Amino acid sequence: MINVFLLLGSNLGERNLFLHSAIEHIEQDIAPVVKKSAIYETQSWGKTDLPDYLNQVVMVQTELSAQQVLEKILSIEIEMGRKREEKWGSRIIDIDILFYGSEIINEPNLTIPHPELHKRRFTLEPLEMLAPDFIHPILNKSILELKNDLKDDLIVKKLYF
């Protein structure tokens, strides 16, 4: 079984409901959620004039390949009503693969570890809650070290567990 860390995000409509719904879909289509972080409210990143996001990191253990996980995630996003209209645009749900075990994957449609995760407070705050000692396989730093080295000053506040 491979430990897979997924980042969930929503900044439209019933954000909390969409996170819960995404977790139900993940458990049905991919694998049971073994761990989940608190839910954090974060300012929009990349395109800063958008509504605030709710973000959460979950960990599943699966035998599916990384490509299979990606296919299932994209299906879940579509089923939940995600529209990909602009980069960093608002969305009902966004699900990113942060880590697939300690594997390094560089394929045309999939890069793991997520190439931006070490630059984003909204990713590292919830990830650090679940796996502070997990070592980034490319940067050779723990999640806690990456969070402590962060230059991102976006406001990320823990709402509830």
LINFENTA-V240230 format. One line per field, one symbol per residue. psi: psi as a letter, one per 40 degrees, with the letter a starting at -180 (. if undefined). A space follows every 10 residues. Layout:
psi=???
This chain:
psi=hhhhhhhiih fiagdddddd dddddddddc iihdiiiihi hiihidgeei iiihiihihi hieiiddddd ddddddddde ehhgdihfii idihhihdig beihhgideh hhiheedeeh dedddddddd gdehhhedef iiddddddeh ehfihhhhdi .
